[in-house]
Amino acid sequence: MNEPGTEGVLLDQETLHDRLGDAPAWLRDHYEAFRESMLGERDGSPFPCYFGIEVEREGDMLYAACESTTDPAALLRFRDVLVEYLDTYPDHAERAPLAVFFAPPEGDPGEAHYHEQLWHVLEFLHVHDPEPWPEEIPTDPDTPRFEFCFGGEALFPTSRAPFYTDRKSRYSPVGLEITVQPRTVFDGITADTEAGQNARDTIRGRMADYDGVCPHADLGDWGVEGDREWTQYLFREDEDASPDACPLNPTRDHPKAPESLLAPGAWRRFDDAATDADGAAVTTGLGDD
């Protein structure tokens, strides 16, 4: 953890704070907006997720910055960071989510762009996952116990983006932001437990106060019949700009990419032209993105 620099490395809070002065302006702006939303108030209401407030206030959050949602080298660096995070978080704190800040696009591309960004990143991770999909997690997104998986673990990635106007709890003014939480951190507070139901009732009440609008219709609980996890990764505001079905079609086939691209440090194969040493195009497993 905490190799030199800020992009493509896993950072704890102290190290991130120490390096922000030398970080790209977009990363400083991203993190400052993130911290303000976690620790500040909106119209007198605190951020809805008190777990998020606590881990940021106590310094338990972990962070990563990724300079692109499409460049294979950047995404392979992020893949390596996510592998390191999964190895690290149990010893870091009781709850240690990973907040990932992505460099902003040019202009104001709108909602559809951010849905495409998110699902491209998740598909890239799935194709370049060094571990097979866990047997206990279904691969069909249209089931209540589906969850995105990586590194042999079920993960709950929740995203924020600039296109939200009223739903400020999901608003990130700079660009795409993904907070990754392993499903295991929800043990004991799932919807079928009293503690879990109390936590959800509290968060949803605070969400209505903070956003000034009703909680999103897609907000649900993992494992509950009729609820779907993938729709909660990035809430849709405009049905015409958001996917009707999950864009990810996971499989248990493994590996999905060449072994050379599954190894740590595979991003080093890429030069600025995204070609290998022989001048041949490097395969990412994602077509021509």
N, C-alpha and C positions, 0 to 999 in steps of 0.2 A: 504494500500500500504506500501511497504518497511518493511515487517516483517524481523526478523533476517535471516542472510544467503543470499545466492545468487541463489540457485537452487529451483525452484518451488514457487517463489514469484515474485510479480510485483515490478519492480524497476524503479525509475526515474534516470536521468543521474547522478545527484549529488551523490545519494546513491550508484549507481553502481560504480562510480569512487572511492568512499570511501572504498568500500568492495573488490575491485579487488585484493588488496594485500593478502587477505585471501581466494580468490576464487581458484577453481581448475585451474591448468595450462591451460587446454583446453579452459576454458571460457575466461581467460585473452588473450590467443592467438586469440580466435574467435573475441572478441570485438576489440582488437587492429587492427586486419586486417580489420574489418568492418569500424572502424573510419578512418583508413588510406584511404580506398577506397572512403569514402564519402567526406573527406576533402582534400585528396591529388590529384595528377594529374598523368596521364599516357601519356607519350610522349607529354607533354605539354597540354593535354586535361583534363578538369575536368570531374567528374562523370556525366553521362548523365542526371540523374534526379535531377534538381535543387531544387525540393521540398525536396528530401532526404538530400541534402547538407544543406539546410536551417534548417531543424528540428534537425539535429545532431549538427550543429554549434551553434544554439540558445538554445540547451538543452531541446527541446520539445519532443524528442523521448522517448518512454517507452520501457522497456526491460524485457525479461524473459530468463531463462536458463532451459533446460530440459535434464536430465542425460541419457535418453533413448528414442528411437523411438518405442520400443516394450513393455517395462515393464508397466503393467497396473497401478501400483501405481504412477509411474512417469508421465504417461499420464493423470491420473486423477488429479494430482497436476497441470499439465499444463492446464487441462480443467478449474479448479477453477481459475487459473490466468487469463485465457481468459474471463471468466465471470466477474471477477473484472475489467479487462481492459475495457470491454464494458460499465460497470457502471461508469468508471472513466474518460475515454478519453475526453468526451465533456467539462468537467470542467478543464482539464489539459492545453489544448492549442487548437488553431484553427485547427491545424493539428497535430496529435499525433499518428503516426504509432507505432505498436508494433513489435520490432525486437526480434525474438526468436532464440536462439543459442542451437543447439543440440550437445551432446557429440559425438565425432568422433568414427567411427567403427575401428576395428582392420584392419591393412593393407590397401590395395588399392583395394576396392571391385568393382570399375567401375561404369559406368553410370546406369545400370539397378538397382543396389542396391539403388541408391538415389531416383529413381522414386518409387520403392517399399516402401522406408521409408516415402516419402511424402504422398503417398496415404493411407498407413496404418494409419498415424497420422490423416489425414482428415476423414477417415472412423471411427476411434475410436471416434473422436469428434462428428461425426454425430450420432453414436449409443448412445453416452452418453450426448447428448444435452438435457439440462433441459427444453428447449423451443421447440415448434413445428416449422416446416419449414414455413417461411412466405408465406402467400397466394399469394402475388403478384409476387413471384419469381418461375419460372417453375422448376420442378425437373428433366427435361430431359437435360443432358449436351450437347446434340446435337442440341441446339437452341441458337440463338444469345443473349437472355436475361437471360440465366442461369448464376448463380453465386453461389459459395459455401456459405452456410448459417449456422450460429450458433448463439444461444442465441437470436433468433428472428431477426437477422440482416444479410443482405447480406454483404459478406466480399470478398476482393480481396487479396488472399495470393500469394505473389511472392517469389520464392525460388532461392537461390544460392547454388552452390555445388562445390566440388573440381575437377570434371571431365571436366570442361570447360578449354580449352587451349587457343583459340583465343578470345572467347567472354568474356573478362575480366569483363564486367559489371555484369555478372552472376557468377563470380568466387568467391568462398569462400574456402580458402586453408585448413581450419581445418575440416569442416564437413558441414552437412546440416544447412542451415539458412533460416528461413521463416520470411518475413515481412508482417504483417497483416494490411490491411487498410480497414476500413468500407466503403462501397459503397457511403455512404452519404457524405464523404469528397470530392467526385468528383462532387457534385452538382454544376452546373454552368460551369464546365470545361469538359463536356462530348463531344463526337465527333460531336454532332448536334449543338454545340454552337461555335461562333467565337473564344471565349477565349480558349475553349477546343481544337479546331483545331490548333490554334497558339501554344499552349503548346505542343501538340503532334508533330508538325512539328519541333519545337525547340529541343525536347528531342530526336527525331529520328535522327536529324542531328548531335547532340552531340554524340549519340550512335555510329554512323558510325565512327566519329573521334576517340572516346575513344577505341572502339574495333578493329578498323582497318579492319573491315569486314562489309558487308551490314547488316542492321537490319534483325533479324530472320524472316523467311517466315511466322511463326505463329503469329507474332506480329499483333494485331488487336485492335478493339474498341468494347466495350460492347454495345450490342444492334444493331450492324451493321450486316445486312444480310450477311451470309457467314463467319463471324468471330466467333471464339469460345474462350471462356474464359479459359476453363480448360487446353488447350494446352499451355497457357501462364504462368501457375503456375510454371512449370519447363521446360524450353525449351529443346527440344530433339536435341542431336547432332548426335546420331547414331540411325537410324530407327530400327535396329535390337535389340537395348537395351531399347527401349522406347515403351510405350503402343500405340496401334493403335486406341483404343477407351477409353473413360474415365473409369478408374477402379472403380469409385464411382457410385453407383446406388441409389441416394437418394429417400426416400419415405416420404410421409406426415404422415405415421403412427407414433403415439406418445402415450406413451413413447416406446422406443425400448429396453431399459434395465430396470432391476428391480429398483424400486424407491430408494432402499437403495444405488444404485450406481449413482443415479442422484443427491443425496444430497451433499452439500458442505462438504468437508472433507472425502469423501468416500474412499480416498486412505488409510486412517488409518486402513481399514479392512484387508489390505494386510501385511503379514509379509514377511520375506526374501524368504520363500518357496512359496509365492503367494497362501497361503491357508487361509481359514477362521478359526475361533476359534475352530470349530469342526473337523478340518482336511479335510474338503471337499473342492474341487477345486472351486475357485471363478470364476464365469462366467463373461467374458468381452464382450460377444456379437460378438467376432471376431474369433471364432473357436479356433485353437490351437496355434495361434501366440505367 
